[in-house]
Amino acid sequence: RTRRNFHAHSQHARTDGSTHSLSLARPPAVAVRQGAAALWTADMRMRRHAMLLGLLAAVDAVPDLGVVYAASGRLHVLMATESARRLQSRLVHVHTQTEDDHATCERLRDGPKAWSCVDVTRGDHRAAQLWRHLAKYTSGESACRRLHGDAPNRILKIVAIAATPFKRNVFLDADTVPCFDLATLYTQLQATEQRGLLDLYDVLFVPARESVPRAPARLASWARAPAWVESNGGVIFWRRTPETARLFHRWLAAYCRGGDDLAHFNGGDQHILSREVLSAVQRDRLLVYHLLPIWNYRSWRRHFSNKPECCSSASISEELRPLPIYIDHGCRKPRDYVKRTGNASWFLGE
């Protein structure tokens, strides 16, 4: 009796309708024991044929995997939609907070099978309900707005994350550049049929290079031990669980709470997120995994020998092969985005 296996890195997808997953495909052991090898062989032929449809069709059959963006202003909407286009999936939501930004998103959309434009100011969907609930933080008179002039944009990001309809999720900053489509990115996180990284861990981050101490610290920081490296908030993978829901709600509360420690945060949300992650590990036993920098190349680009083009790296030695970049970040200037539109002044507000 033999058993044929297919590597999880290949582009196979379940097509029998029983399970929606992009992962390892194995022959049914019961069918083999019952002498139904011929039926199984025919079924595998059909699966190989399904491969010809490509990974795009495969990932769209996975209702529990999706990507969310938060974009404010025409330029950032343009950047987010350029990023979303590279994912080649309709399971992508671009969140906006103004009528003009939503119209811009729809204008750039590539048809019904492209990303969805989500206006958090209208409708009864989950993101809109949460945005209305958080109006006390985004209004001009709110204490949160007085502490952070950029509060609405930061809160839009947290709303996009907290209101996701997907079970497994990716948040991407508008200026990220996915180097592969969503299906390929997902297969790199899978190990076996039921043991992908997002099955074993609650949140996946990439460390922020700028938070690595330049020398041994004399005293531990009030927020973290010196060996604890902050996570870059521009690329976040997570599964929707009670633990991650509490993390994101506490992230929002800490961002708007203020206090004497606010000076350490410089008005941003990344430091606060890292502190709340550390607290959640202790309080809720949150399971956190740090991915390699090739999953968020932003703050690591200048520390490696690399080519100037997005998604390109170069080896520091002829004996070493260049590493693949999965998600590049901050590798394009705003002018790089708008020069192809033929209407730069409209996007740049000039």
C-alpha positions in Angstrom: 0.0 0.0 0.0 1.5 3.3 -1.0 0.6 6.9 -0.1 1.2 9.8 -2.5 1.7 13.2 -1.0 1.8 16.7 -2.4 4.0 19.4 -1.0 2.2 22.2 0.8 4.3 24.8 -1.2 2.7 23.7 -4.5 -0.4 25.3 -5.9 -2.9 22.6 -5.1 -6.3 23.5 -3.6 -9.1 21.5 -2.2 -11.9 21.3 -4.8 -14.2 18.6 -3.5 -16.4 21.2 -1.8 -16.1 19.6 1.7 -13.4 22.0 3.0 -12.2 25.3 1.8 -8.5 25.5 2.3 -5.2 26.1 0.5 -3.0 23.5 2.0 -1.6 20.0 1.7 -3.8 17.5 -0.1 -3.7 13.8 0.9 -5.6 10.8 -0.6 -8.5 9.6 1.6 -7.1 6.7 3.6 -10.5 5.0 4.0 -11.0 5.0 0.2 -7.6 3.3 -0.3 -8.4 0.7 2.3 -11.7 0.0 0.5 -9.9 -0.5 -2.8 -11.2 2.7 -4.3 -7.8 3.7 -5.7 -9.2 4.2 -9.2 -11.8 6.7 -8.0 -9.1 8.6 -6.0 -6.9 8.7 -9.1 -9.7 10.3 -11.1 -10.3 12.7 -8.4 -6.7 13.8 -8.3 -6.8 14.3 -12.1 -9.6 16.7 -11.5 -7.6 18.5 -8.8 -4.6 18.9 -11.2 -6.9 20.3 -13.8 -8.2 22.8 -11.2 -4.6 24.0 -10.8 -4.8 25.5 -14.3 -7.3 28.0 -13.0 -4.5 29.5 -10.9 -4.1 30.5 -7.3 -6.5 33.4 -7.7 -9.5 31.2 -8.1 -8.2 29.0 -5.2 -7.8 31.8 -2.7 -11.2 33.2 -3.5 -12.7 29.9 -2.4 -11.3 30.5 1.1 -14.0 32.6 2.9 -12.0 32.7 6.2 -8.9 34.5 4.8 -8.8 38.2 3.9 -6.8 41.4 3.8 -7.8 44.8 5.2 -6.5 48.3 4.5 -7.3 51.7 6.0 -6.7 54.7 3.7 -7.3 58.4 4.4 -6.8 60.9 1.6 -6.7 60.4 -2.2 -3.0 59.6 -2.3 -3.3 56.9 0.4 -6.4 55.4 -1.3 -4.4 55.2 -4.6 -1.5 53.6 -2.7 -3.8 51.1 -1.0 -5.5 50.1 -4.2 -2.2 49.6 -6.0 -1.2 47.3 -3.2 -4.5 45.5 -3.2 -4.3 44.9 -7.0 -1.1 42.9 -6.5 -2.9 40.4 -4.2 -5.2 39.3 -7.1 -8.1 38.6 -4.9 -11.6 39.9 -4.1 -11.2 39.1 -0.4 -9.7 42.5 0.2 -11.4 45.4 2.0 -10.1 49.0 1.7 -11.6 51.1 4.5 -12.2 54.9 4.1 -13.8 57.6 6.2 -14.9 60.2 3.8 -17.3 60.3 0.8 -14.5 61.5 -1.5 -12.1 58.8 -0.4 -14.8 56.1 -1.0 -15.5 57.5 -4.4 -11.8 57.5 -5.3 -11.6 53.9 -4.2 -14.5 52.9 -6.3 -13.1 54.8 -9.3 -9.8 52.9 -9.1 -11.5 49.5 -8.6 -10.9 46.8 -11.2 -14.4 45.5 -11.5 -16.6 43.3 -9.3 -13.9 40.7 -8.7 -11.5 43.2 -7.3 -11.3 44.6 -3.8 -14.2 46.0 -1.9 -14.4 49.6 -0.9 -15.8 50.0 2.7 -17.1 53.4 3.8 -17.2 53.3 7.6 -19.5 56.4 7.7 -22.4 54.7 6.0 -24.4 51.5 6.2 -25.1 48.9 8.9 -22.1 46.7 8.4 -19.8 45.9 11.3 -17.1 48.5 10.5 -19.8 51.3 10.2 -21.4 50.3 13.5 -18.0 50.3 15.3 -17.1 53.7 13.7 -20.3 55.3 15.0 -19.7 53.8 18.4 -16.2 55.4 18.4 -17.4 58.8 17.4 -16.6 60.1 20.9 -12.9 59.5 20.0 -12.9 60.9 16.5 -14.9 64.1 16.9 -13.0 67.4 17.0 -13.9 68.0 20.6 -12.8 64.6 21.9 -9.9 64.3 24.3 -8.4 61.7 22.0 -8.4 64.1 19.1 -6.7 66.8 21.3 -4.0 64.3 22.2 -3.5 63.0 18.7 -4.3 65.3 15.7 -4.1 62.1 13.6 -6.6 60.2 15.7 -9.3 59.6 13.1 -6.7 58.0 10.7 -5.2 55.8 13.4 -8.6 54.8 14.7 -9.8 53.9 11.2 -6.9 51.4 11.1 -8.0 49.8 14.4 -11.6 49.8 13.2 -10.6 48.0 10.0 -8.7 45.4 12.0 -11.4 44.9 14.7 -14.3 44.8 12.3 -12.9 42.2 9.9 -15.4 39.6 8.7 -12.6 37.0 8.1 -11.4 34.3 10.4 -7.7 34.7 9.4 -6.6 38.2 8.5 -3.8 40.4 7.2 -3.6 44.1 7.7 -1.4 46.0 5.3 -0.4 49.7 5.4 -1.3 51.6 2.2 2.4 51.9 1.2 3.1 48.1 1.3 3.9 46.2 -1.9 2.9 42.6 -1.8 5.5 40.7 -3.8 3.2 37.7 -4.4 -0.6 37.2 -4.7 -2.6 36.3 -1.6 -2.8 32.6 -2.3 1.0 32.3 -2.5 1.5 34.3 0.7 -1.0 32.1 2.4 0.7 28.9 1.3 3.9 30.1 2.9 2.2 30.2 6.3 0.9 26.7 6.0 2.7 23.6 7.2 0.1 20.8 7.0 -3.7 20.7 6.5 -4.6 21.9 10.0 -1.3 23.3 11.2 -0.5 26.6 9.6 1.0 29.4 11.6 -2.4 31.1 12.0 -3.7 27.9 13.4 -1.0 27.7 16.0 -0.5 31.4 16.9 -2.9 34.3 17.5 -0.8 37.1 16.0 2.2 37.2 13.6 4.4 40.3 13.5 7.7 41.5 12.1 10.1 43.2 14.5 10.7 46.9 13.9 14.4 47.5 13.3 14.4 50.9 14.8 13.4 49.5 18.2 16.5 47.3 18.5 18.8 48.9 21.1 22.1 50.2 19.7 23.9 49.0 22.9 23.0 47.1 26.1 20.6 49.1 28.1 21.4 50.0 31.6 17.8 50.0 32.9 14.8 48.2 31.6 12.3 50.3 29.8 9.1 51.1 31.7 7.2 49.4 28.8 9.3 46.4 27.9 12.5 44.6 28.6 15.4 45.7 26.4 15.4 42.3 24.6 11.7 42.8 23.7 11.7 44.2 20.1 8.7 46.2 19.1 6.5 45.0 16.3 6.0 47.0 13.1 2.3 47.7 12.8 2.3 48.1 9.1 1.9 44.3 8.4 -0.1 42.2 10.9 -1.3 38.7 10.5 -3.9 37.4 13.0 -6.7 35.1 13.6 -10.0 36.3 15.0 -10.2 35.0 18.6 -11.4 36.5 21.9 -7.7 37.1 22.8 -7.0 39.2 19.7 -10.4 41.0 20.1 -9.3 42.1 23.6 -5.9 43.1 22.3 -7.3 45.4 19.7 -9.9 47.0 22.0 -7.2 47.6 24.7 -4.9 49.0 22.0 -7.6 51.6 21.1 -8.3 52.4 24.8 -4.6 52.9 25.5 -4.1 55.1 22.4 -6.9 57.5 23.5 -6.3 57.3 27.3 -3.2 59.5 27.4 -1.4 60.1 30.6 2.2 60.9 31.6 3.5 58.1 29.4 2.2 59.6 26.2 5.4 61.5 25.6 7.1 58.2 24.9 4.7 57.4 22.1 5.3 60.3 19.8 1.7 60.4 18.7 1.9 57.1 16.9 0.2 53.8 17.6 3.0 51.3 17.1 4.6 51.7 20.5 1.3 51.4 22.2 0.4 48.2 20.2 3.7 46.6 21.2 3.1 47.4 24.9 -0.4 46.0 24.8 0.9 42.8 23.0 3.4 42.3 25.9 0.6 42.8 28.4 -1.7 40.4 26.5 1.0 37.7 26.5 1.0 37.8 30.3 -2.7 38.4 30.9 -4.4 36.4 28.2 -1.6 34.0 27.2 -1.7 35.6 23.7 0.4 33.5 21.3 2.8 35.7 19.3 5.2 34.7 16.5 7.8 37.0 14.9 8.2 36.5 11.2 11.5 37.2 9.4 12.0 40.7 8.0 11.3 39.5 4.5 7.6 39.6 5.5 7.8 43.4 6.2 10.9 44.8 4.7 10.3 48.5 5.6 12.8 49.1 8.4 15.2 46.4 7.4 15.8 47.5 3.8 18.8 49.8 4.5 20.5 47.1 6.7 20.7 44.5 4.0 22.5 44.6 0.6 19.6 45.0 -1.8 18.5 46.4 -5.1 16.5 49.6 -5.3 13.4 48.1 -6.9 10.5 46.9 -4.8 10.5 43.2 -4.0 14.2 42.8 -5.0 17.0 41.8 -2.8 20.7 41.0 -3.4 23.0 38.6 -1.7 26.0 40.0 0.2 28.0 37.0 -1.1 28.2 35.2 -4.4 27.9 32.0 -2.5 24.5 32.9 -1.0 21.3 33.1 -3.0 19.2 36.3 -2.5 16.3 35.9 -0.1 12.7 36.3 -1.5 10.9 39.4 -0.2 7.2 38.5 0.5 5.9 42.0 1.5 7.9 45.1 0.7 7.1 48.3 2.5 7.9 51.9 1.9 9.9 51.2 -1.2 8.0 53.7 -3.4 7.8 57.5 -3.2 4.4 59.2 -3.6 5.4 60.5 -7.0 6.0 56.9 -8.1 2.4 56.1 -7.5 0.9 59.2 -9.2 3.1 59.6 -12.2 1.3 56.7 -14.0 -2.1 58.2 -13.4 -1.7 61.3 -15.6 -3.4 63.3 -12.8 -0.7 63.8 -10.2 -2.1 67.1 -8.9 -5.5 65.6 -8.2 -4.0 62.9 -6.0 -1.4 65.1 -4.4 -3.8 67.9 -3.7 -1.6 70.5 -5.5 
